[in-house]
Amino acid sequence: MKVGIGTSTPSEKLHVDGSAHITGTMKIDKLTFTNIKNNVIIGTGALVSNTSGTYNIAMGGQSLYQNTIGQYNTAFGYEALQNCKGQFNIGIGYQACYNTIGDDHNLEAGHKNTAIGGVSGPDNSTLFNTTCLGYESIAYQSNVVMLGNNAAKVIIGTSMTTAPVAELHVQGAVNVTGDITAF
């Protein structure tokens, strides 16, 4: 038997032609969505703890899993921003902004952080305004940009056909307006 709402010719068991307003829980093929509140949710366990967080995007299993009140967060990847309760964070990749290196590193209260790469992001839950690019790229303080993990080398200005000789390799001119300090 097929049921049609707004149509006399339903094509599925339930066919709704028009908008639907849901105030309770909506289940779709083992996916449960509760308190959607202008959020986009795709993935088993994504954004399941949300109570009042709005304008979040959670795509990937358990992404933004523990978010309850955080808003304007974007998580793409399995367990991305899993324990995030802050706002304006971006995590792209497996466990981005939910690091499993060392202690339990997650963004419980942090905000304005960006992590692109698996197991990358801030070292603790209160850091803010960090940018981590690359696998296992970890920021240990606020207001920093981290490129790669401790084995990475940064190359600027060339594609290089040979390996760089230092952690920072610049091909071209460098303009410095302050002091350069060597340690």
Salt bridges, closest charged atoms under 4 A:
ASP123 OD1 - HIS105 ND1 3.16
